[in-house]
C-alpha cells in the first residue's frame, strides 16, 4: 500500500519501515523477528545482572540497570502494539490521505493541512535528533573509555549494566559488543522517538481538520447566497466531523495500551534517573555520570509530556467544535436544516480524548501527578541510600 499524500514525513516512514510497521514494506516478518530476538537477548542480559547484583549494596548500579531494562520494555511494547494493530494503522493512514485529497477543494483547507504537516516535520526531526543525541551521550562513557579486558581487577565497562552469558576474554570481542550496544541503543531510541512523533503528527493533523470544520461553521449560513446550499453544507460538516471522530478513535485504539505501559514504567524511570543524577553529585566522575543520564532523563520526561499534551490538545480542540456550532448563524437556516447542527453539538459534548488503558484521560494535570509521584519515590530512595 502506497500513500502518496500524507502528513507523515519521510523520516517517520523510514523508521516504521525499519521496525516492520509500515504497510507494504518488504521483509516485514524478518524485521519483526530481528527485533523480537534481539530485545529478548538484551533483556535477558539485564535480568542476569539484576539477579546477580540484587542483594548488593550498590543501589546506584541497580537503578542504572533498571532504567535501561524498562526503556527496552517500553520499546518492545510499542512495536508489538503496532504489529498487532496493523489493520488499524493502515486505516488511520488511509483516513489521513483522504483528508489530504478533500483539502484540495479549498484554499483554506490546503493551507491549514500543509501548515500542520510542516509543523509535524519540524517536531519529528527535533524529537529524532534529541533521541539520537541522548543515545550517543548515554553510550559515550563506555565507548570512549580505554578498558583493558585482560585486567581481572575490574569489571568490563559496558554501555548498559548487563551480565554477558559468555566469557569475554578478548579485546576484539569486547569492542564488538560495545559497538553492537551503541548501534542498538541508537536504533532503540529511534523506535521510541518515532512512535511518540507519530502520535503528535496524528494529533496535530486532527487539530487541523477540526480548525477546518470550525472555519466552515463560522462562515455557515452567514450570507444570503449560502442558504440555497445549506443542506449540502450541513451534511458536509456533519460528515467531516464524523470522520474526525473516527480518526481520533483509531489513534486512541493504537496508543491506549502503549500509554498504559509507558506510564507504568515512566514513573519508575523518572525516579531512577533522577536518583542517578542526584547521587552522582560530589563523586569523582560526577560530570560523566550526569551527562550520561541527563539527556536520558530529559527524554523520559519528554515522552510523558508528549502523551499528556496530545490528550490535552485533543480534548480542547473537541470543545471548540461544539462552541463553533452553537455560535454559528443557525438562525439563518430553516428549522429542519438547523436541527442537523444539533448532531455536531451533542457529539461534541462527549469530548475526544486519549486514555491510559481506557482507565483515565491523558492531560497536563495527569503529567503533573506523575512528576509529583516520581518526586515522592525519589525522596524515599535517597533516604534509603
C-alpha positions in Angstrom: 0.0 0.0 0.0 1.5 3.3 -1.1 0.1 6.6 0.3 1.4 9.5 -1.8 0.0 12.3 0.2 0.3 12.3 4.0 1.1 14.4 7.0 3.7 11.7 7.9 7.1 12.7 6.6 9.8 10.6 5.1 11.8 10.2 8.4 8.9 8.5 10.1 8.2 6.4 7.1 11.8 5.2 7.1 11.7 4.5 10.8 8.5 2.5 10.6 9.8 0.5 7.6 12.9 -0.3 9.7 10.8 -1.7 12.5 8.5 -3.7 10.3 5.4 -1.5 10.9 5.0 0.5 7.6 2.4 -1.2 5.4 3.7 -2.6 2.1 7.3 -2.8 3.2 9.4 -5.8 2.2 10.8 -8.5 4.6 8.4 -7.4 7.3 8.5 -10.8 9.1 12.3 -10.8 9.1 12.4 -7.3 10.5 10.0 -8.2 13.3 11.8 -11.4 14.2 15.1 -9.5 14.4 13.6 -7.0 16.9 11.9 -9.7 19.0 15.0 -11.9 19.2 17.5 -9.0 19.9 15.3 -7.3 22.5 14.8 -10.7 24.3 18.6 -11.2 24.3 19.2 -7.7 25.7 16.6 -8.1 28.3 18.0 -11.4 29.3 21.4 -9.8 30.0 19.7 -7.1 32.0 17.8 -9.7 34.1 21.0 -11.7 34.7 22.7 -8.5 36.1 19.7 -7.7 38.3 19.6 -11.2 39.7 23.4 -11.3 40.2 23.6 -7.9 42.0 20.2 -7.8 43.6 21.5 -8.2 47.1 24.5 -6.0 46.7 24.7 -2.6 48.4 25.3 -0.7 45.1 21.8 0.8 44.7 23.3 3.2 42.0 24.1 0.3 39.6 20.8 -1.4 40.2 18.9 1.8 39.3 21.0 2.2 36.2 20.2 -1.3 35.1 16.5 -1.0 36.0 16.1 2.2 34.0 17.6 0.7 30.8 15.6 -2.5 31.3 12.4 -0.6 31.4 13.4 1.5 28.4 13.7 -1.6 26.3 10.5 -3.0 27.7 8.7 0.2 26.5 10.2 -0.1 23.0 9.1 -3.7 22.8 5.6 -2.9 23.9 5.3 -0.1 21.3 6.5 -2.3 18.5 4.2 -5.2 19.5 1.1 -3.0 19.8 1.7 -1.6 16.3 2.3 -5.1 14.9 -1.0 -6.3 16.5 -2.9 -3.3 15.3 -1.5 -3.2 11.7 -5.0 -3.0 10.2 -6.0 -0.1 12.4 -2.7 1.6 11.5 -3.5 1.2 7.7 -7.0 2.6 8.3 -5.5 5.6 10.0 -3.1 6.3 7.2 -5.9 5.9 4.7 -8.1 8.5 6.6 -5.2 10.9 6.7 -4.7 10.5 2.9 -8.4 11.1 2.4 -8.2 14.3 4.3 -5.4 15.5 2.0 -7.5 14.7 -1.1 -10.5 16.5 0.3 -8.4 19.6 1.2 -7.6 20.2 -2.5 -11.1 21.7 -2.9 -10.5 24.6 -0.6 -7.5 27.0 -0.3 -8.0 27.4 3.4 -8.1 23.6 3.9 -4.9 23.2 1.9 -3.2 25.9 3.8 -4.3 24.5 7.2 -3.3 20.9 6.4 0.0 22.0 5.0 0.9 24.1 8.0 0.2 21.2 10.3 2.3 18.9 8.1 5.3 21.4 8.2 4.9 21.8 12.0 4.9 18.0 12.3 8.1 17.7 10.2 9.9 20.1 12.5 8.7 18.4 15.6 9.6 14.9 14.3 13.1 16.0 13.2 13.7 17.6 16.6 12.5 14.6 18.5 14.5 12.1 16.5 17.6 14.3 16.8 17.2 14.6 20.6 16.7 10.9 20.9 19.9 10.2 18.9 21.9 12.7 21.0 20.6 11.1 24.1 21.6 7.6 22.9 25.1 8.8 22.0 25.6 10.7 25.3 24.4 7.6 27.2 26.8 5.4 25.4 29.8 7.7 25.2 31.3 6.9 28.6 31.7 3.2 27.8 32.7 3.7 24.2 35.4 6.3 24.9 36.8 4.6 28.0 40.1 2.7 27.4 39.1 -0.5 29.1 41.6 -3.4 29.2 39.6 -6.6 29.1 42.5 -8.6 30.4 42.6 -6.6 33.7 41.0 -9.0 36.1 40.8 -6.5 39.0 37.8 -4.6 37.5 34.6 -5.4 35.7 34.4 -4.6 31.9 32.5 -1.3 31.3 29.5 -1.8 29.0 27.0 0.7 27.7 24.3 -0.9 29.9 24.7 -2.7 33.2 24.4 -6.2 31.8 25.7 -9.7 32.6 27.1 -11.3 29.4 26.3 -15.0 29.4 29.7 -16.0 27.9 33.3 -15.3 28.8 34.6 -12.1 27.2 38.4 -12.5 27.2 39.5 -10.8 24.0 39.7 -7.1 23.2 38.2 -7.6 19.8 35.1 -9.4 21.3 34.7 -6.6 23.9 34.9 -4.0 21.1 32.4 -5.8 19.0 29.9 -6.0 22.0 30.4 -2.2 22.7 29.8 -1.3 19.0 26.7 -3.5 18.8 25.4 -1.9 22.0 25.9 1.6 20.7 24.1 0.8 17.4 21.3 -0.9 19.3 20.9 1.9 21.8 20.6 4.4 18.9 18.1 2.2 17.0 16.0 1.6 20.1 15.9 5.3 20.8 14.7 5.8 17.2 11.9 3.4 17.8 10.7 5.2 20.9 11.0 8.6 19.2 9.2 7.5 16.0 6.2 6.2 17.9 6.0 9.4 20.0 6.4 11.6 16.9 3.7 9.8 15.1 1.3 10.4 17.9 2.0 14.2 17.8 1.8 14.1 14.0 -1.7 12.5 14.0 -3.0 14.7 16.8 -1.8 17.9 15.0 -3.4 16.6 11.8 -6.7 16.0 13.7 -6.4 19.5 15.2 -6.0 21.0 11.7 -9.1 19.2 10.5 -11.1 20.5 13.5 -10.0 24.0 12.6 -11.3 23.5 9.1 -14.7 22.5 10.5 -14.7 25.5 12.8 -14.0 27.7 9.8 -16.9 26.2 8.0 -19.2 26.7 10.9 -18.2 30.4 11.4 -19.0 31.1 7.7 -22.0 28.8 7.7 -25.3 30.5 6.5 -23.8 33.9 7.2 -24.7 35.2 3.8 -27.9 35.0 1.8 -26.4 33.2 -1.1 -25.3 30.3 1.2 -28.9 29.5 2.2 -29.5 27.7 -1.1 -26.8 25.1 -0.3 -27.4 24.9 3.4 -28.5 21.3 3.4 -25.5 20.2 1.4 -23.1 22.2 3.6 -24.6 21.0 6.8 -24.3 17.4 5.6 -20.7 18.1 4.7 -19.9 19.5 8.1 -21.6 16.5 9.9 -19.7 14.0 7.7 -16.4 15.8 8.2 -17.0 15.8 12.0 -17.8 12.1 11.9 -14.6 11.3 10.1 -12.6 13.3 12.6 -14.2 11.3 15.4 -13.3 8.0 13.7 -9.7 9.1 13.1 -9.3 10.1 16.8 -10.8 6.8 17.9 -8.3 4.9 15.7 -5.5 6.9 17.3 -6.9 6.1 20.7 -7.0 2.4 20.0 -3.4 2.5 18.7 -2.0 4.3 21.7 -4.1 3.5 24.7 -2.2 0.3 25.7 1.1 1.9 24.7 0.3 4.7 27.1 -0.5 2.2 29.9 2.8 0.5 29.6 4.6 3.8 29.2 3.2 5.5 32.3 3.6 2.3 34.4 7.3 2.4 33.6 7.9 6.1 33.2 7.2 6.9 36.9 9.9 4.4 37.9 12.3 5.5 35.2 12.0 9.2 36.1 12.6 8.4 39.7 15.6 6.1 38.9 17.2 8.5 36.5 16.8 11.4 38.9 18.3 9.3 41.6 21.3 8.6 39.4 21.8 12.3 38.7 21.4 13.4 42.3 23.6 10.5 43.6 26.4 11.4 41.2 26.8 14.9 42.6 30.0 15.1 44.5 31.6 11.9 43.2 34.9 11.9 41.3 33.2 11.1 37.9 30.2 13.3 38.5 30.4 15.1 35.2 30.5 11.9 33.2 27.6 10.3 35.2 25.4 13.4 35.0 26.0 13.9 31.3 25.3 10.2 30.7 21.9 10.3 32.5 20.7 13.9 32.0 19.6 13.6 28.3 18.1 10.2 29.1 16.1 11.8 32.0 15.0 14.6 29.7 13.8 12.2 27.0 11.9 10.2 29.5 10.1 13.3 30.8 9.5 14.4 27.2 7.8 11.1 26.4 5.4 11.5 29.3 4.8 15.2 28.3 4.1 14.3 24.6 1.4 11.9 25.5 -0.2 14.2 28.1 0.0 17.2 25.8 -1.6 15.2 23.0 -4.5 14.3 25.2 -5.0 17.8 26.4 -4.8 19.2 22.9 -7.3 16.8 21.5 -9.8 17.4 24.3 -9.5 21.2 24.0 -10.0 21.1 20.2 -13.1 18.9 20.5 -14.6 21.5 22.9 -14.1 24.2 20.3 -16.1 22.3 17.7 -19.2 22.4 19.9 -18.8 26.1 20.7 -18.4 26.9 17.0 -21.5 25.0 16.1 -23.5 26.8 18.8 -22.2 30.2 17.8 -22.7 29.8 14.0 -25.5 31.6 12.1 -28.0 28.8 12.6 -30.8 31.3 12.8 -30.5 31.9 9.1 -31.5 28.3 8.4 -34.8 26.6 8.2 -35.6 24.7 11.4 -35.3 21.3 9.6 -31.9 22.3 8.5 -30.6 23.8 11.7 -31.5 20.6 13.6 -28.7 18.8 11.8 -26.2 21.0 13.7 -27.6 19.6 16.9 -25.8 16.4 16.0 -22.5 18.2 16.0 -23.2 20.0 19.3 -24.4 16.8 21.0 -21.5 14.8 19.8 -19.0 17.5 20.9 -20.3 17.3 24.4 -18.6 13.9 24.6 -15.1 15.1 24.4 -12.5 13.3 22.3 -9.7 12.0 24.5 -6.6 9.8 24.7 -6.6 7.4 27.6 -4.2 5.2 29.6 -5.5 1.7 29.0 -9.1 3.0 28.8 -8.9 3.9 32.5 -8.0 7.6 32.8 -7.7 10.5 30.4 -4.3 11.9 29.4 -3.9 15.6 30.3 -1.4 18.0 31.6 -2.9 17.5 35.1 -2.0 13.8 34.8 1.5 14.7 33.8 1.8 16.8 36.9 0.6 13.9 39.1 3.3 11.6 37.5 6.0 14.1 38.3 4.7 14.5 41.8 4.7 10.7 42.4 8.2 10.4 40.9 9.5 13.1 43.3 8.0 11.3 46.2 9.6 8.0 45.3 12.9 9.8 44.8 12.8 11.2 48.3 12.2 7.6 49.7 15.1 6.2 47.6 17.5 9.0 48.8 16.5 8.2 52.4 17.3 4.5 51.8 20.7 5.3 50.3 
